[in-house]
Amino acid sequence: MAVDFERIKRDFPILNVKSHGKPLVYLDSAATSQKPRQVIDAVSDFYSNYNANINRGVYEISEKATEAYSNSKNKVSSFINAGGMEEIIYVRNATEAINLVAMSWGDQNIKKGDRILISEMEHHSNIVPWQLLAKKKGAALEYIKLTEDNTRLDMEDLKAKVESGPKLLSITHVSNVLGTINDVKRITEMAHKNGAAVLIDGAQSAPHMAVDVKDIGCDFFAFSGHKMLAPTGIGVLYGKSEVLESMPPFLGGGDMIKTVEKQSATWNDLPWKFEAGTSNIEGGIGLGVAVDYLNSIGMDNITAHESELTEYALSRLDGMSGVSVFGPGQKDLDIKTGVIAFAIKGVHPHDVASIFDNEGVAIRAGHHCAMPLVVGLAPEKAVARMSFYIYNRKEDIDRALKAIETIKRIFKIN
């Protein structure tokens, strides 16, 4: 199916604004995506026409809100091919989803002397919760190394460490710095064969490619709504129902209980067992509409569009004097998403981002919440990053390249 990505861009009101007097080019979707009018209107419609708490009221607008919220979970379940809404827990973001697993499953299952295995390309959200758990339990936190060129996992090191029997493997599907796509199905199979539970951080994959958690086989899969067109403050933890049933609640309070007595309580059914208190109702509704929007385009079409943009950008950056690009290159587009981290010789990435901003181009600069990775990539211990999504076009990349040429001229880089 041919997709009119020019028409899609018109669905995003913020792309009509100007930045420093120039049309805004937004190249920071790895941090957060922009929102289409369909999602904005859905949230506005909720507040304007049926704002009420869910799972409690027997009046019309409460029932409508409950139905819309529950329907969004069914949409998310289908989106990642889960086993039903009971396997879909709404949280604030992928960070909270990973913390939930660490504090519930981890507290129950990790013992002194156990090993937790992650990789050197992880986001802080998939590092710090395991540091805290390891210290609390007296467990060991180990890292899978990267290849010498810092573009992908060292599969020999991964194999050796998985075969030594960790209790848990928690790994990113896609690096938010390198754009590297990890073969999480293969990795999950290896981990399960050696008795490890598996969590996949899908924050950078779910918005950009088709995800099938049954095919992957993972025990947990975490992602954020705000990176895939939905409002902020809504995220998802997928868990196999039998695993979630065995876990204690994450938080206590309303909605997550069936009965409460003075000295005891019994827990609600999945997924409500893990959703204490008033939910982010508008966020869940917005996420459901975002899923509808992405499905209307087709995830394979989205992947192909971003791959075309990535190839276009890399082909023009390749060999550009004074510019270093990190992660897989043009020859490895099959394991590369639309994330390009780069550095300009002699120019701090924060200065790069500032000059980009003056040109009306929004990018990110810094350690990207991946300090163990980034500090080893560049002397400034920071990199600039541009990242693409459905509303970007080749003309946006041309604007970014023009900004690089401006920087080279200002700093007299040949």
Steps between C-alpha positions, in 0.01 A plus 500: 500500500637839398498742792478877459745614766453861394134470599602335826718796587195727475340308789756647743407857600833577668681462168326817383680713759823687440819479702728806488295623207549181298264205442557249777684180411456251782772233515472389863235229484722252686444726803129558442277501196267773388124437519254487209178693516307175533665429837471860616130504409437169679647632824307826465180304430547298819538811715222685321237227480552204734760581764432261788683238701504145368403163648288667767206700372173351374406823326523550124818704461692282746398190307607667175840591649546145633416353161738733312783429744448122488472506120838672483655205684351260250648710220845498664477125555429444131771751402774287660315165464461443873255247643234754595453811710578309821864498383505879445583710806487877462778691672645851453776399258751225416708609798219424742428174322857380555494619860176309554669178389808572713298580811240224465642207303858587592437537871325164499742306279850649524707357785847560639762383253264506199609672179312766304618549142460818294709660223731795456253674267218531751305813590528599868143373543633151435808543719413682822204280609727195475780678687258571783368144500847346487617707797187419698524127435874448486478396137752569223425733209693406185526664158512353151782669309474672165708427194826694463336753266222565757223425251337181633501236770795265521308178444784280623509690829120484519501124438763437767324710762155359424630144517646570844143518632371848591164522677385787280599647164371853439595652168400775260333413172645813336777726628388860546853618411629261234167408343616136508222240479577201718381153403285467811327183385831317472624652825180401682527144376859479626406645838199273553707196403730590788224569752488881494190717495507767228390865494519699177517879506291585197486878541685554171350209307124502561451842329701404192454133411259213533536332840376148575561408863382143445754455221775661707405280793604748769352499849469880514496779240502869598428809290383861524197661339657843462753368248223360278265798458314461831491745793774505760445312823374176346715192447458126472636194670414177322546189708410138445183445700640205694803709602289800600268278704798380705620852581400712801339843442721795418294762685212476747175694502175528313412298190773238551298314767200270515446520874655694787470410867671667794806276488496350153398544138452290187617610158301586192525307175757587234582760387335709775709328768790722391306824442434660836301822525346718234642415160637733235171466319559758229846357441363151446231629265759704311727197472219297350442768236876517434500125438209543258694772320817290468299199383332714234844570354639151555807426710687351203440822306630702795814287520560533126453879508744544786751267337488713185561815703784336692671381182464848350654665806784251538590523132552875537678483834734226383840648432398850608817657637507565874184295568496165681191279495441230761315172458435273200555665160347482154599137450308394810162666456331171585613545863469880512205724587460872430734611779829664403747605769785717380776737605674789328872524565591776746139604565317401817171323425310760703635770268400284204143473631487873573600593146253245362233671709589838352437342162157377614609136531433320830748226593629357827851524645657347810542150640141404410451317831754244383817617671682163515475490121544865402801580719697251294389629161618861492764708683233747621313205661196619309366475146240675286207294375240536230210254488223456244133410499196488274471879464858549375608534138828521311465878500531491879829316471619758247431769760707304754787461256487871430531563875810278509656703220422817696680356803801402293517850357471667843767278655717497184491122459628376166 
